[in-house]
Amino acid sequence: MPPDGFLDSLRRAFGARREPESPLPTPDGRRLALVYRGPAARPAGCSEAVAELLTTGPWNLDVRYTGPHEEIPLSATSLAHAHLYAQPGGGDLDPAYRRLRKHAGEIRDYVQGGGRYLGFCLGGYLAGDDPGFDLLPGDTDQYIVTPGATVQHDGDTVVETRWRGLPRTVYFQDGPHFLLDEGADATILATYPNGTVAAVVAPCGAGKIAVVGPHPEATDDWFLDENLPVHHTRDLAVDLVNELLA
């Protein structure tokens, strides 16, 4: 449960309908990370896997859910308190964007103003601009339709990548690849076997984004539920967040 007084402070801020002058610190001084949970992140488990990663990682974050049915609603005011906003995977791009479109400008302003955006799979798609939040120096598209793609269906499977030059097998379900503008200021962490970009970190205004097409945050049960061999890739998810928060 949130510490006493934390949500009351947020509710006072929402009720006043004004932006806070400075980020609201959590009672123990940890930085706030907001993880979206709601109808634009389905099936269940996607948001929880991201929250577990951020909670147990080495960043000393205070992790809370935000969304239409959470105690902290997604809004410009709540984002102003956050050091990091995470958009999990789950679901299809067009219906997800229809649900989040009213927040697109708030999320873009938050990142360009100095915030951090972390996107997994669908969250990576949403960092593009057609449709999306327009955070990338470029756009996104399906990996499975690229020439030479090693996965050519939209079911749950695994995909081979090269992460910082080393071969790694990662959980995958119709994730994006990232089409970067020529000369874009970006750090490519991972590529698919055909050379397309699988994970990238890039500045966005005064802020920063980190997005990945596969699911390095996947827990063992994701693999087991689909009768896939288990691959432990948490270290890759930690690397992605480290680059975002560096």
Backbone as CSV, one residue per row, in Angstrom:
resi,resn,N_x,N_y,N_z,CA_x,CA_y,CA_z,C_x,C_y,C_z
1,MET,0.843,-1.189,0.000,0.000,0.000,0.000,0.884,1.245,0.000
2,PRO,0.435,2.347,-0.649,1.220,3.575,-0.637,1.370,4.111,0.773
3,PRO,2.485,4.768,1.086,2.663,5.351,2.405,1.588,6.392,2.698
4,ASP,1.260,6.543,3.982,0.271,7.528,4.395,0.673,8.905,3.900
5,GLY,-0.298,9.599,3.342,-0.059,10.973,2.924,0.357,11.114,1.473
6,PHE,0.892,10.052,0.863,1.387,10.171,-0.515,0.237,10.431,-1.480
7,LEU,-0.788,9.559,-1.444,-1.904,9.736,-2.354,-2.713,10.982,-2.012
8,ASP,-2.795,11.323,-0.723,-3.498,12.552,-0.358,-2.834,13.758,-1.000
9,SER,-1.509,13.742,-1.027,-0.793,14.854,-1.655,-1.098,14.923,-3.142
10,LEU,-1.133,13.752,-3.805,-1.475,13.747,-5.226,-2.909,14.226,-5.450
11,ARG,-3.833,13.756,-4.595,-5.225,14.162,-4.780,-5.386,15.673,-4.606
12,ARG,-4.638,16.249,-3.650,-4.710,17.701,-3.484,-4.202,18.392,-4.739
13,ALA,-3.144,17.835,-5.318,-2.613,18.442,-6.540,-3.613,18.333,-7.679
14,PHE,-4.274,17.150,-7.819,-5.249,16.991,-8.892,-6.443,17.914,-8.669
15,GLY,-6.891,18.007,-7.411,-8.040,18.836,-7.124,-7.781,20.298,-7.416
16,ALA,-6.548,20.740,-7.188,-6.193,22.133,-7.450,-6.008,22.390,-8.936
17,ARG,-5.870,21.323,-9.734,-5.688,21.428,-11.175,-4.521,22.354,-11.526
18,ARG,-3.399,22.125,-10.925,-2.200,22.894,-11.220,-1.016,21.959,-11.199
19,GLU,0.039,22.342,-11.889,1.247,21.558,-11.881,2.048,21.854,-10.613
20,PRO,2.646,20.865,-9.991,3.462,21.116,-8.813,4.706,21.897,-9.189
21,GLU,5.227,22.700,-8.266,6.417,23.477,-8.549,7.648,22.600,-8.630
22,SER,7.652,21.480,-7.947,8.785,20.559,-7.998,8.257,19.147,-7.810
23,PRO,9.016,18.128,-8.259,8.530,16.756,-8.100,8.254,16.415,-6.643
24,LEU,7.166,15.699,-6.424,6.798,15.302,-5.070,7.677,14.152,-4.614
25,PRO,8.488,14.306,-3.596,9.325,13.191,-3.150,8.488,12.165,-2.411
26,THR,8.862,10.911,-2.514,8.233,9.895,-1.698,8.777,10.029,-0.278
27,PRO,8.079,9.475,0.708,8.468,9.702,2.096,9.905,9.314,2.423
28,ASP,10.453,8.308,1.736,11.822,7.910,2.048,12.832,8.458,1.044
29,GLY,12.387,9.379,0.208,13.301,10.040,-0.701,13.553,9.324,-2.008
30,ARG,12.925,8.152,-2.234,13.138,7.454,-3.493,12.444,8.187,-4.642
31,ARG,12.974,8.009,-5.852,12.379,8.614,-7.026,11.181,7.785,-7.479
32,LEU,10.168,8.461,-7.975,8.912,7.818,-8.344,8.980,7.280,-9.768
33,ALA,8.575,6.018,-9.950,8.416,5.411,-11.268,6.959,5.016,-11.438
34,LEU,6.332,5.488,-12.494,4.942,5.160,-12.789,4.892,4.113,-13.898
35,VAL,4.154,3.051,-13.676,3.979,1.981,-14.656,2.514,1.953,-15.068
36,TYR,2.260,2.115,-16.353,0.873,2.065,-16.822,0.290,0.672,-16.623
37,ARG,-0.935,0.632,-16.105,-1.702,-0.606,-16.022,-3.144,-0.280,-16.357
38,GLY,-3.670,-0.969,-17.352,-5.031,-0.680,-17.768,-5.344,-1.338,-19.093
39,PRO,-6.438,-0.925,-19.739,-6.907,-1.604,-20.946,-5.974,-1.472,-22.146
40,ALA,-5.011,-0.551,-22.121,-4.046,-0.448,-23.214,-2.817,-1.308,-22.969
41,ALA,-2.836,-2.127,-21.941,-1.732,-3.055,-21.661,-2.326,-4.404,-21.272
42,ARG,-2.724,-5.162,-22.262,-3.285,-6.480,-22.065,-2.435,-7.482,-22.841
43,PRO,-2.262,-8.718,-22.408,-2.955,-9.385,-21.306,-2.332,-9.061,-19.956
44,ALA,-2.991,-9.569,-18.919,-2.481,-9.392,-17.567,-1.088,-10.000,-17.453
45,GLY,-0.260,-9.341,-16.682,1.101,-9.810,-16.473,2.148,-8.906,-17.090
46,CYS,1.783,-8.170,-18.138,2.754,-7.285,-18.781,3.158,-6.142,-17.853
47,SER,2.170,-5.455,-17.308,2.473,-4.340,-16.395,3.177,-4.839,-15.143
48,GLU,2.737,-5.987,-14.634,3.309,-6.516,-13.400,4.776,-6.909,-13.581
49,ALA,5.128,-7.434,-14.754,6.519,-7.808,-14.999,7.421,-6.579,-15.014
50,VAL,6.939,-5.486,-15.603,7.728,-4.249,-15.624,7.849,-3.679,-14.216
51,ALA,6.754,-3.692,-13.465,6.794,-3.178,-12.097,7.749,-3.990,-11.234
52,GLU,7.728,-5.320,-11.409,8.637,-6.170,-10.625,10.094,-5.870,-10.974
53,LEU,10.377,-5.691,-12.252,11.731,-5.342,-12.675,12.195,-4.049,-12.013
54,LEU,11.359,-3.019,-12.063,11.755,-1.716,-11.530,11.827,-1.725,-10.005
55,THR,10.988,-2.537,-9.368,10.980,-2.609,-7.907,12.209,-3.318,-7.371
56,THR,12.605,-4.400,-8.026,13.700,-5.227,-7.503,15.051,-4.884,-8.107
57,GLY,15.095,-3.987,-9.062,16.360,-3.592,-9.675,17.176,-2.699,-8.767
58,PRO,18.344,-2.273,-9.236,19.291,-1.536,-8.381,19.086,-0.031,-8.341
59,TRP,17.875,0.464,-8.707,17.714,1.903,-8.911,17.041,2.617,-7.745
60,ASN,16.601,1.908,-6.724,15.976,2.516,-5.543,14.779,3.384,-5.941
61,LEU,13.886,2.813,-6.745,12.706,3.527,-7.215,11.486,3.177,-6.373
62,ASP,10.584,4.124,-6.246,9.285,3.876,-5.638,8.300,3.650,-6.785
63,VAL,7.881,2.419,-6.997,7.140,2.031,-8.202,5.646,2.001,-7.899
64,ARG,4.870,2.734,-8.696,3.408,2.771,-8.544,2.756,2.562,-9.905
65,TYR,1.564,2.007,-9.887,0.787,1.870,-11.111,0.002,3.152,-11.368
66,THR,-0.168,3.450,-12.653,-1.021,4.556,-13.061,-1.920,4.083,-14.189
67,GLY,-3.129,4.617,-14.258,-4.059,4.202,-15.295,-5.484,4.545,-14.905
68,PRO,-6.435,4.237,-15.768,-7.818,4.666,-15.532,-8.482,4.024,-14.325
69,HIS,-7.960,2.888,-13.856,-8.568,2.217,-12.712,-7.615,2.141,-11.519
70,GLU,-6.553,2.928,-11.564,-5.577,2.960,-10.475,-5.791,4.196,-9.610
71,GLU,-5.228,4.148,-8.394,-5.386,5.286,-7.490,-4.662,6.524,-8.001
72,ILE,-3.622,6.320,-8.797,-2.931,7.445,-9.422,-3.336,7.482,-10.886
73,PRO,-4.146,8.441,-11.306,-4.542,8.513,-12.714,-3.380,9.003,-13.570
74,LEU,-3.395,8.604,-14.829,-2.400,9.102,-15.770,-2.789,10.502,-16.198
75,SER,-1.929,11.464,-15.920,-2.217,12.861,-16.250,-0.917,13.636,-16.248
76,ALA,-0.971,14.860,-16.744,0.213,15.722,-16.716,0.684,15.940,-15.291
77,THR,-0.255,16.033,-14.349,0.118,16.275,-12.957,0.845,15.090,-12.359
78,SER,0.327,13.878,-12.562,1.005,12.713,-12.006,2.364,12.510,-12.671
79,LEU,2.452,12.729,-13.993,3.732,12.592,-14.684,4.754,13.597,-14.163
80,ALA,4.303,14.771,-13.767,5.233,15.786,-13.262,5.942,15.341,-11.995
81,HIS,5.351,14.397,-11.268,5.980,13.861,-10.064,6.982,12.750,-10.367
82,ALA,6.937,12.199,-11.581,7.644,10.950,-11.868,9.035,11.190,-12.442
83,HIS,9.970,10.351,-12.023,11.296,10.315,-12.631,11.284,9.454,-13.884
84,LEU,10.380,8.466,-13.928,10.312,7.510,-15.035,8.857,7.126,-15.257
85,TYR,8.491,7.008,-16.533,7.178,6.483,-16.904,7.399,5.269,-17.788
86,ALA,6.775,4.137,-17.450,6.943,2.902,-18.197,5.642,2.518,-18.885
87,GLN,5.756,2.197,-20.183,4.622,1.716,-20.971,4.877,0.254,-21.315
88,PRO,4.166,-0.673,-20.685,4.420,-2.105,-20.901,3.936,-2.581,-22.264
89,GLY,4.156,-3.865,-22.521,3.627,-4.497,-23.712,2.190,-4.929,-23.515
90,GLY,1.663,-5.615,-24.553,0.321,-6.161,-24.456,-0.646,-5.502,-25.412
91,GLY,-1.320,-6.299,-26.231,-2.361,-5.777,-27.094,-1.841,-5.239,-28.416
92,ASP,-2.769,-4.743,-29.230,-2.460,-4.225,-30.560,-2.318,-2.712,-30.528
93,LEU,-1.537,-2.192,-31.469,-1.183,-0.775,-31.456,-2.390,0.136,-31.636
94,ASP,-3.203,-0.100,-32.646,-4.275,0.858,-32.941,-5.284,1.004,-31.802
95,PRO,-5.836,-0.102,-31.256,-6.761,0.084,-30.134,-6.085,0.639,-28.890
96,ALA,-4.819,0.271,-28.657,-4.111,0.819,-27.499,-3.945,2.323,-27.641
97,TYR,-3.575,2.766,-28.836,-3.387,4.209,-29.017,-4.710,4.962,-28.890
98,ARG,-5.804,4.365,-29.368,-7.095,5.034,-29.203,-7.399,5.280,-27.733
99,ARG,-7.004,4.342,-26.869,-7.249,4.508,-25.436,-6.302,5.534,-24.810
100,LEU,-5.116,5.683,-25.381,-4.096,6.559,-24.791,-3.944,7.881,-25.527
101,ARG,-4.663,8.060,-26.628,-4.471,9.247,-27.463,-4.639,10.545,-26.675
102,LYS,-5.592,10.577,-25.753,-5.822,11.800,-24.987,-4.652,12.146,-24.080
103,HIS,-3.768,11.160,-23.841,-2.592,11.406,-23.003,-1.313,11.604,-23.820
104,ALA,-1.414,11.507,-25.152,-0.213,11.542,-25.980,0.566,12.846,-25.785
105,GLY,-0.132,13.957,-25.792,0.545,15.245,-25.605,1.147,15.379,-24.225
106,GLU,0.462,14.851,-23.204,0.986,14.905,-21.840,2.275,14.090,-21.718
107,ILE,2.271,12.898,-22.317,3.464,12.049,-22.247,4.615,12.675,-23.021
108,ARG,4.329,13.213,-24.202,5.375,13.856,-24.999,5.952,15.072,-24.268
109,ASP,5.099,15.896,-23.708,5.584,17.066,-22.966,6.413,16.649,-21.758
110,TYR,5.979,15.590,-21.085,6.711,15.090,-19.924,8.126,14.668,-20.316
111,VAL,8.251,13.899,-21.382,9.573,13.426,-21.782,10.425,14.584,-22.285
112,GLN,9.878,15.396,-23.161,10.659,16.500,-23.711,11.063,17.504,-22.641
113,GLY,10.317,17.531,-21.545,10.651,18.417,-20.439,11.667,17.849,-19.471
114,GLY,12.157,16.633,-19.720,13.176,16.047,-18.864,12.835,14.697,-18.282
115,GLY,11.679,14.124,-18.622,11.273,12.837,-18.092,11.933,11.672,-18.812
116,ARG,11.702,10.473,-18.281,12.252,9.248,-18.845,11.104,8.318,-19.248
117,TYR,11.163,7.817,-20.480,10.131,6.918,-21.011,10.755,5.569,-21.279
118,LEU,10.122,4.514,-20.741,10.581,3.143,-20.902,9.471,2.352,-21.581
119,GLY,9.755,1.795,-22.768,8.725,1.097,-23.520,9.135,-0.303,-23.924
120,PHE,8.273,-1.285,-23.626,8.490,-2.680,-23.991,7.455,-3.095,-25.027
121,CYS,7.899,-3.599,-26.178,7.029,-4.130,-27.219,5.964,-3.105,-27.616
122,LEU,4.717,-3.236,-27.161,3.704,-2.234,-27.470,4.162,-0.846,-27.038
123,GLY,4.808,-0.759,-25.884,5.338,0.524,-25.440,6.387,1.070,-26.385
124,GLY,7.105,0.162,-27.094,8.030,0.596,-28.126,7.301,1.112,-29.349
125,TYR,6.281,0.368,-29.790,5.455,0.864,-30.896,4.908,2.261,-30.601
126,LEU,4.421,2.456,-29.377,3.794,3.725,-29.019,4.778,4.892,-28.978
127,ALA,6.071,4.612,-28.966,7.058,5.691,-29.029,7.191,6.258,-30.433
128,GLY,6.619,5.566,-31.435,6.629,6.074,-32.798,5.597,7.172,-33.001
129,ASP,5.378,7.518,-34.271,4.493,8.674,-34.493,3.283,8.389,-35.372
130,ASP,3.058,7.133,-35.798,1.952,6.925,-36.726,1.326,5.544,-36.549
131,PRO,0.478,5.347,-35.491,0.192,6.307,-34.419,1.184,6.155,-33.276
132,GLY,1.218,7.129,-32.402,2.087,7.037,-31.243,2.343,8.388,-30.619
133,PHE,3.273,8.406,-29.670,3.563,9.593,-28.885,4.622,10.490,-29.530
134,ASP,5.225,10.042,-30.638,6.222,10.825,-31.376,7.423,11.165,-30.488
135,LEU,8.031,10.119,-29.921,9.179,10.297,-29.040,10.495,9.892,-29.699
136,LEU,10.430,9.034,-30.693,11.632,8.497,-31.339,12.196,9.462,-32.374
137,PRO,13.517,9.406,-32.592,14.089,10.067,-33.770,13.895,9.148,-34.983
138,GLY,12.628,8.936,-35.345,12.287,7.995,-36.400,10.907,7.421,-36.138
139,ASP,10.715,6.159,-36.494,9.411,5.534,-36.325,9.604,4.040,-36.051
140,THR,8.498,3.300,-36.029,8.525,1.863,-35.749,7.738,1.110,-36.817
141,ASP,7.989,-0.183,-36.893,7.195,-1.069,-37.741,7.363,-2.483,-37.209
142,GLN,6.547,-3.404,-37.699,6.629,-4.797,-37.277,7.936,-5.419,-37.756
143,TYR,8.618,-6.105,-36.854,9.797,-6.862,-37.265,9.418,-7.990,-38.206
144,ILE,8.285,-8.640,-37.974,7.949,-9.854,-38.715,7.726,-9.614,-40.205
145,VAL,7.559,-8.355,-40.627,7.355,-8.075,-42.047,8.625,-7.552,-42.714
146,THR,9.724,-7.458,-41.985,10.952,-6.955,-42.586,11.625,-8.052,-43.410
147,PRO,12.333,-7.683,-44.480,13.045,-8.683,-45.277,14.059,-9.443,-44.414
148,GLY,14.019,-10.774,-44.494,14.949,-11.593,-43.742,14.571,-11.812,-42.292
149,ALA,13.347,-11.435,-41.901,12.920,-11.647,-40.510,12.954,-13.129,-40.166
150,THR,13.451,-13.455,-38.996,13.545,-14.845,-38.557,12.266,-15.331,-37.892
151,VAL,11.340,-14.407,-37.587,10.000,-14.743,-37.098,9.015,-14.121,-38.077
152,GLN,8.066,-14.908,-38.561,7.140,-14.407,-39.578,5.681,-14.623,-39.198
153,HIS,5.416,-14.754,-37.897,4.047,-14.889,-37.406,3.919,-14.031,-36.151
154,ASP,2.669,-13.782,-35.737,2.449,-12.883,-34.602,2.165,-13.614,-33.302
155,GLY,2.492,-14.909,-33.246,2.297,-15.669,-32.013,3.452,-15.511,-31.044
156,ASP,3.258,-16.047,-29.845,4.293,-15.995,-28.822,5.407,-16.970,-29.181
157,THR,6.649,-16.484,-29.115,7.791,-17.302,-29.482,9.040,-16.685,-28.864
158,VAL,10.196,-17.056,-29.362,11.444,-16.400,-28.980,12.105,-15.896,-30.254
159,VAL,12.999,-14.930,-30.081,13.714,-14.371,-31.223,15.189,-14.240,-30.857
160,GLU,16.026,-14.476,-31.845,17.458,-14.275,-31.643,17.786,-12.789,-31.801
161,THR,18.653,-12.300,-30.960,19.138,-10.921,-31.075,20.640,-10.910,-30.836
162,ARG,21.228,-9.797,-31.156,22.595,-9.517,-30.698,22.508,-8.291,-29.805
163,TRP,22.772,-8.520,-28.514,22.666,-7.449,-27.511,24.085,-7.041,-27.137
164,ARG,24.408,-5.810,-27.464,25.775,-5.300,-27.306,26.777,-6.258,-27.959
165,GLY,26.370,-6.786,-29.117,27.237,-7.637,-29.904,27.237,-9.102,-29.545
166,LEU,26.542,-9.483,-28.471,26.527,-10.877,-28.024,25.177,-11.518,-28.331
167,PRO,25.172,-12.795,-28.756,23.905,-13.451,-29.095,23.068,-13.719,-27.846
168,ARG,21.799,-13.311,-27.912,20.866,-13.573,-26.819,19.493,-13.906,-27.400
169,THR,18.833,-14.881,-26.787,17.502,-15.302,-27.189,16.493,-14.689,-26.218
170,VAL,15.473,-14.021,-26.755,14.561,-13.215,-25.940,13.116,-13.563,-26.298
171,TYR,12.238,-13.519,-25.301,10.800,-13.723,-25.533,10.295,-12.672,-26.517
172,PHE,9.376,-13.094,-27.401,8.960,-12.194,-28.480,7.521,-12.472,-28.863
173,GLN,6.776,-11.393,-29.089,5.405,-11.536,-29.584,5.077,-10.327,-30.452
174,ASP,5.397,-10.438,-31.746,5.080,-9.407,-32.743,5.559,-8.027,-32.311
175,GLY,6.788,-7.963,-31.843,7.340,-6.690,-31.413,7.845,-5.842,-32.574
176,PRO,8.135,-4.572,-32.287,8.585,-3.671,-33.343,10.086,-3.758,-33.602
177,HIS,10.463,-3.218,-34.746,11.837,-2.774,-34.936,11.783,-1.266,-35.080
178,PHE,12.926,-0.613,-34.930,12.956,0.841,-34.836,13.700,1.426,-36.034
179,LEU,12.993,2.293,-36.748,13.505,2.931,-37.953,14.055,4.300,-37.569
180,LEU,15.360,4.396,-37.421,15.976,5.630,-36.949,16.297,6.556,-38.121
181,ASP,16.085,7.853,-37.902,16.462,8.839,-38.905,17.963,8.782,-39.153
182,GLU,18.360,9.104,-40.355,19.780,9.112,-40.680,20.515,10.103,-39.772
183,GLY,21.586,9.635,-39.152,22.372,10.487,-38.269,21.753,10.737,-36.910
184,ALA,20.721,9.962,-36.556,20.039,10.167,-35.271,21.003,9.963,-34.107
185,ASP,20.842,10.794,-33.082,21.609,10.669,-31.843,20.960,9.559,-31.028
186,ALA,21.486,8.356,-31.131,20.856,7.206,-30.478,21.904,6.146,-30.197
187,THR,21.675,5.380,-29.130,22.523,4.238,-28.783,21.752,2.963,-29.070
188,ILE,22.220,2.187,-30.032,21.576,0.919,-30.375,22.141,-0.168,-29.463
189,LEU,21.285,-0.736,-28.630,21.699,-1.791,-27.715,21.601,-3.168,-28.342
190,ALA,20.616,-3.370,-29.215,20.383,-4.712,-29.750,19.850,-4.635,-31.168
191,THR,20.170,-5.661,-31.948,19.646,-5.811,-33.299,19.081,-7.213,-33.473
192,TYR,18.173,-7.344,-34.425,17.673,-8.643,-34.854,18.669,-9.249,-35.849
193,PRO,18.516,-10.526,-36.181,19.472,-11.166,-37.098,19.584,-10.510,-38.469
194,ASN,18.534,-9.830,-38.939,18.611,-9.167,-40.240,19.157,-7.745,-40.154
195,GLY,19.655,-7.367,-38.974,20.290,-6.066,-38.806,19.371,-4.943,-38.394
196,THR,18.063,-5.180,-38.351,17.155,-4.133,-37.907,17.289,-3.932,-36.395
197,VAL,16.876,-2.763,-35.922,17.118,-2.354,-34.538,16.064,-2.942,-33.608
198,ALA,16.526,-3.644,-32.569,15.628,-4.292,-31.610,15.517,-3.540,-30.289
199,ALA,16.520,-2.753,-29.925,16.489,-1.978,-28.676,17.343,-0.744,-28.859
200,VAL,16.831,0.404,-28.419,17.538,1.661,-28.636,17.240,2.629,-27.495
201,VAL,18.210,3.450,-27.178,18.068,4.522,-26.196,18.409,5.824,-26.910
202,ALA,17.593,6.860,-26.703,17.811,8.105,-27.432,17.310,9.287,-26.618
203,PRO,17.945,10.447,-26.785,17.409,11.654,-26.155,16.119,12.076,-26.833
204,CYS,15.275,12.773,-26.078,14.032,13.334,-26.611,13.820,14.669,-25.918
205,GLY,14.180,15.750,-26.578,14.169,17.035,-25.907,15.144,17.014,-24.746
206,ALA,14.689,17.439,-23.581,15.525,17.386,-22.383,15.449,16.042,-21.678
207,GLY,14.622,15.133,-22.192,14.450,13.824,-21.582,15.116,12.724,-22.377
208,LYS,14.640,11.499,-22.179,15.303,10.341,-22.750,14.300,9.215,-22.859
209,ILE,14.475,8.376,-23.884,13.618,7.209,-24.044,14.474,5.959,-24.197
210,ALA,13.933,4.826,-23.753,14.551,3.518,-23.959,13.441,2.571,-24.368
211,VAL,13.578,1.949,-25.550,12.522,1.100,-26.077,13.112,-0.191,-26.609
212,VAL,12.320,-1.260,-26.531,12.780,-2.577,-26.955,11.618,-3.323,-27.596
213,GLY,11.908,-4.047,-28.688,10.875,-4.803,-29.377,10.533,-6.120,-28.714
214,PRO,11.517,-6.962,-28.386,11.235,-8.189,-27.633,10.927,-7.886,-26.161
215,HIS,10.857,-8.950,-25.353,10.476,-8.819,-23.941,11.598,-9.326,-23.022
216,PRO,12.652,-8.562,-22.786,13.675,-9.022,-21.844,13.188,-9.081,-20.407
217,GLU,12.059,-8.433,-20.111,11.488,-8.451,-18.763,10.681,-9.712,-18.483
218,ALA,10.518,-10.583,-19.492,9.659,-11.768,-19.356,10.131,-12.664,-18.214
219,THR,9.194,-13.142,-17.436,9.485,-14.059,-16.330,9.341,-15.503,-16.813
220,ASP,9.799,-16.442,-16.006,9.799,-17.848,-16.420,8.422,-18.332,-16.851
221,ASP,7.384,-17.881,-16.161,6.049,-18.388,-16.471,5.593,-17.992,-17.866
222,TRP,6.095,-16.881,-18.401,5.738,-16.517,-19.774,6.169,-17.631,-20.735
223,PHE,7.400,-18.089,-20.581,7.920,-19.154,-21.443,7.164,-20.472,-21.205
224,LEU,6.994,-20.823,-19.945,6.373,-22.104,-19.615,4.934,-22.170,-20.099
225,ASP,4.202,-21.062,-19.999,2.808,-21.049,-20.444,2.682,-21.294,-21.947
226,GLU,3.726,-20.981,-22.699,3.699,-21.163,-24.156,4.535,-22.361,-24.597
227,ASN,4.958,-23.184,-23.621,5.777,-24.370,-23.918,7.055,-23.997,-24.675
228,LEU,7.666,-22.907,-24.240,8.914,-22.436,-24.829,10.056,-22.700,-23.860
229,PRO,11.255,-22.947,-24.361,12.395,-23.080,-23.454,12.645,-21.766,-22.724
230,VAL,12.925,-21.858,-21.437,13.108,-20.658,-20.614,14.474,-20.046,-20.899
231,HIS,14.463,-18.744,-21.140,15.695,-17.971,-21.303,15.667,-16.835,-20.284
232,HIS,16.706,-16.753,-19.479,16.766,-15.715,-18.460,17.419,-14.466,-19.057
233,THR,16.632,-13.407,-19.186,17.105,-12.188,-19.855,16.936,-10.942,-19.000
234,ARG,16.743,-11.147,-17.701,16.572,-9.990,-16.829,17.765,-9.044,-16.912
235,ASP,18.975,-9.580,-17.098,20.151,-8.715,-17.178,20.048,-7.751,-18.356
236,LEU,19.366,-8.171,-19.424,19.183,-7.281,-20.563,18.205,-6.156,-20.222
237,ALA,17.142,-6.499,-19.503,16.190,-5.471,-19.074,16.861,-4.482,-18.133
238,VAL,17.714,-4.985,-17.242,18.446,-4.090,-16.336,19.378,-3.182,-17.127
239,ASP,20.042,-3.730,-18.139,20.916,-2.918,-18.985,20.145,-1.811,-19.666
240,LEU,18.948,-2.115,-20.168,18.116,-1.105,-20.818,17.769,0.025,-19.869
241,VAL,17.350,-0.318,-18.655,16.976,0.710,-17.686,18.214,1.483,-17.228
242,ASN,19.324,0.805,-17.059,20.569,1.504,-16.696,20.902,2.588,-17.719
243,GLU,20.774,2.252,-19.003,21.067,3.235,-20.058,20.080,4.399,-20.001
244,LEU,18.823,4.089,-19.704,17.817,5.149,-19.624,18.107,6.107,-18.483
245,LEU,18.531,5.572,-17.346,18.703,6.403,-16.150,20.119,6.927,-15.995
246,ALA,21.024,6.542,-16.897,22.417,6.986,-16.770,22.496,8.508,-16.868
